[in-house]
Amino acid sequence: MSIYISSGVLISGSSGDFREDGPLIGYRTRITFDNITADEEEVGFPVTNLSNETTSEMWKGTSTDPQYITVDLGAALQCDYIGIARHNLGSTGATIQVEVSSDGATWDEHADAIAPTDDSPLMQRFDREAHRYWRLAITPGSEAPEMAVLYLGLVMVLQRNIYGGHTPIRYSYENTSSVGISESGQFLGAVARRANPTTQVTQKNLTAAWARSHMAPFLKEAVGMGTTARRIPFFFAWRPTSYPLEVGFGWIPPGSAPTLTNQGTGVALMDAAFSFQGVV
């Protein structure tokens, strides 16, 4: 699980809030079924699978030749991050780079090239700019590239940093398993049926205006009460500067209701809390 921050954004600061360790949530994506194409796609694994958020449906390339996944937004729209989940880019030694274009013909590098170190979920944050055409340039390694989730959009920076008491999802070991115990109490064996680590995210003392403008719309989308009426999964980096490898891709679990609570004090402040369950 990795967060990559391109070097230029730390100098220009054009992507908004770049305070150290500001938690990041990537839930907004501009990729749709109709605006994404790829140079290669294996039969049964089309690139349109990247337009939905499921990790069970994948895009697969067909070779180890350099190749592109291209997104035509139809107009120049701002983006400042990508998120990728369930991929083989790290284990196969691939390199990726975000590029942009105004005409779909002449391309410029927009972010640093990155070589993921493993196949865990990853994010890359870069300068917030408006372009019509965006593409992911892939230089494959030992095998054809594949991935299930690709987000491209605007990242949300949480208003408060996270310190003590938080369990990074990478170090949550929640799972469901069947354990055999004999009548005499002896251990007979165990079978892991599902491993979906879970953690809790808490934000204290949010300004009421920010909470209503930013946190509330995110929570509505995350629980299926937003514009799509679907529960939207998201990327989450809890301390991207200090712990760049501790990024997760997940969702608010069914049956778990996030809260956005008015403190009731003389100062207009609110507290937010939600559960986060995901794949690592």
N, C-alpha and C positions, 0 to 999 in steps of 0.2 A: 504494500500500500504506500503510494508515494505521491508527494506534491512537488512539482517542479515549478520554480518561479524564475522566469526569464530575467536575465541580468539587467536589461534596459529599463524594465518597469520600476526598479528600485531607484533609478536615477530620475526618470521623468515624473513618476507618480501620477501619470495621467489616468490610471485605472481607479482612482478614488482612494479609499481608505487602505493604506499600506502600513499601518502600525504593526510593530513586531508581534507575531503570534496571534493576530486577529483571526478567530475561527472562521472558516470558510464553508459555505453551503452552496453546492451546485445543483439546483433543481430545475432551472429554466434552460431549455434547449430549443434552438431554432431549427433543428433538423426535422424534416417531415418525410412521409412516404414519397412525395412527389419531387423533392428538391435534392436528392442524394443519388450519386452515381459512382461507379468504380470502374477502373480499367479491367479488372478481373473479378469473376465470381464463379465459384464452383457450383455445379448443378445441385439444386436443392438448398443452397446457402447464399441467397441473393443479398446484395448490399442493402436492400430495403429493410432487412431484418434489424439494421442499426437504427431505424427510425422509431422503433418501439423500445420500451425500457426492460423487456424481459431478458433474463440471462440464459434462457433455455433455447432461444433461436439465434443462430450465429450467421455472420458473414465469413466466408473463407475465400482467400485468393487461390490461384491455381498454380503459381510458380514462385520462384525466388528472384524474379526480375524486379527492378524498381517499379513502383506503381503508386497510383493516387486514388484517394477517396475524395470526391469533389462535391461541394454543397453550393447551390445557386440560390441565394436568398431572395432573388427577384428585385431587390433594391439594396442600397447601401445601408446595412444595419450594424449596430455596435455589438461586439462580442469581446470577451476578455478571458475566457477559459475554455478548455476542453476537459472532458472526463471520459475515461475508458475503463471498462470492466469486463471480466471474463475474456481474457486474451492470451495469446502465446508469445507476445513480443519480447518478454524477458528471457524465457527459457530457450528461445530460438536465436537470440542475439540480434534482434531487429533494431533499427533506428528510425525515429519518426520526427517530422518537423512540420509545423503549421506554416502555410503560405497563403498569400492573399492576392487578389487581382481586381481590377475595375472593369476589365473587358473579357475575362475568361481565356485570354490568350497569353498575355504577358504577366508573369508571376514574380512576386517578391517574397523573400523570407520574412516572416513576421515574428517568429519566436525562436529561441535556441533549439537546436537539434538535441533530442534526448534519447538515451539508450536505457530503457527500463532494466532494472536489476533482477526482477522476478515477474510473475504473472498476476500479482495482486492489483486491485483497483488503483488507478493513478489519476491525478489531476495535473494540468499545467496552466498556470496563470500568466497572462501576458498583457501588453498595453491594450487598453480599451480603445478601439478604433472602429470606424464604420467602413465596411467593404461589402460589395455584392457577392463576390466569389471568395470562398474559403476552401482550402483543401488540405488534406493530411498526406504529406509525402512519406511513403514507406520504403525503406531500404531493408528488405527481408534478410534474415540470417540463414540458418540451416534448413528452414522449412517455410512453406507458404504461410503468410500471415493470416490470422483469424481473430475475430473479436465479436462480442455479443452486444455491447452497449457503447455508444459514442454520443456524448453530449457536446454541444457547442452553443454558448450563450453568454449570459451575464451572471457572474458569481455574486452571492450575497455575503457580505462580511458582517458577522454578528457584532453587536455593539459592545459586549463585554468579553474580555479574555477569560479563559477557563484555567483554573489553578488546581488546588488540592481537592481530593474527593472524587475526581472523575476517573473512570476506568476506560482507557483507550480500547476501542473495539478489537484491536489486534490482541489484547490481553484478556479478553472475555472468553471463557471456555464453556459457555452455556451450550448444551446439546441434549438430544433425545436419544436414549439407547435402551436396549433390552438387556437386562442382567439376570443371569441364571444363578440361583442360590438353592442348594440342596436342603432337604428337610433338617439335616443336622447343622445347617448354617455354613456349609462350605461353598466357596466361590466356584461356579461351574463354567464361567465364561461370559463374555459380553459382546454385543453387536451394536455398533453405532449406527443409528438410523438416520439421523439428521444433525448437522452442526450449524446452527445459526447464532453466532455470538450476539449478545445484546448489551447495551449500555444505556446510561441516562445522561441527558444533556440539560443543564440548568443555566438560566440567565437571570441574574438578579439586578434590580435597580435599572431597568430599561426606561428610557424616557417614553412617556405615553405616546407622543407623536410618532416616534420611531417604531414602537411596538405595533401601533395600528397601521402604519404605512408599509412595514416590511415583514415583521414577524407574523402578523395575522394572515396576510395573503399566502405566505409560505405554508403555515400550518393548515390552512384550508385546502391547498393543493395536495399536501402530504397525506391527508386523511380522506381524500376523495370528495370534498365538498366544494371544490373549485370549478374552474371553467370546463374541465374535461370530465368531471364526475367520476374520475378514476383515482385510486390511491397512487400517488407519484413517488417513486423512489428517488434518492438523491445521493450525491457525493458529500462527504463530510470530513474536513481536516480540522482537528481540534486545536493543535498548536503547530501550524505549518512551518514556522521558523525553527523552533527548537526540536521538533520531532517530525521531520518531513516524510518519514516512512509510515506514519500512523494515520493513513487515510482509509476510509471505508466507503462502500457503496451499499445502501440499504434503504430501509423504509420504517415507518412507524407501524409497529405490529398491530394487527387487528385486535380489537378489544382493549387497546391502550389509547386512552384519550389524552392528548396534550392539553396543557392548561396555559392560559394567559390571564393573570390575576392582577387586579387593581390593588395596590398596597393600602389604599384608604388613608394615606397620610396627607399632610398639607401640601407636599410636593407631588406633582403628577408623575408617579413612577409605577412600573408594572414588573411582575416577575413572570417568566416563562419556563416551562419544563416539558420535555417529551422523551419518550423512549426511542431508541435507535437500534434496529436489528438488521443484520446484513450478511453479506458474503465476503470472505477474505481470501 
